[in-house]
Structure formats: structure tokens, C-alpha cells
């Protein structure tokens, strides 16, 4: 369980589907907006969003975000930039019933634990 999932209330978790293997949440539209707001509150950066159609046979990617911001050492600003972009993307791609969103997110602690890139 990642830090974003830890802060999500059961009301969101109960409505979310899971990817094969159960590693990622596929969250409905309205709850995705709530999840991003909670991420703001807990300073978790949403680095990207995938919009998916939920099929009986699995998931089909409809679209995904393409924003990217470099971390300059100011975590609250990094969170704000990413989460503003994620909200904009979700609001511009409001899929309804039978669809959901995967939020790729990281807390500051998770981000610092990533292997350093050369």
C-alpha cells in the first residue's frame, strides 16, 4: 500500500476497482477529484493520471496525462504544480460509469527513497 492509498477513506476505496494483481486503484471520476484534494492536504504529488475503461476482460486505456515537472527542492510547490495539472487533466477528461482513473502518486518520503538517476 502506497502513501496515497493509506490516506484515502473507505468510501473511495470501496468504490475503486483494482488492476490485475491488485497493485493499483482505478477510481471513479468524482472520487478521483476527492483523492487529488486529499493528496494536496497530505502533500502527496500526483505525478500522472491514466483514464481507463473497465471491461469484463480487464482495463483499456482511454488516455493519459503528459505533464512533467522537475523537482527543484521545494516539495510543497512540486505537489501544487503536479496536483493542479492532475485536476486539470481529470476535469478535461470526465469519463463516467464504467471508467476510472489511476493516480500515480508519491509522498516526499517515497520520492526520496527512489533510486538516484544518473
HUQUIHU-V551219 format. One record per helix or strand of 2 or more residues. SS is the DSSP state (H for helix, E for strand). FROM is the first residue (numbers start at 1). TO is the last residue. If there is no record, write none. Layout:
BEGIN
ss | from | to
SS | FROM | TO
SS | FROM | TO
END
This chain:
BEGIN
ss | from | to
H | 3 | 7
H | 10 | 15
E | 17 | 18
E | 25 | 27
H | 29 | 41
E | 45 | 55
E | 58 | 64
H | 75 | 92
E | 99 | 106
H | 108 | 113
END
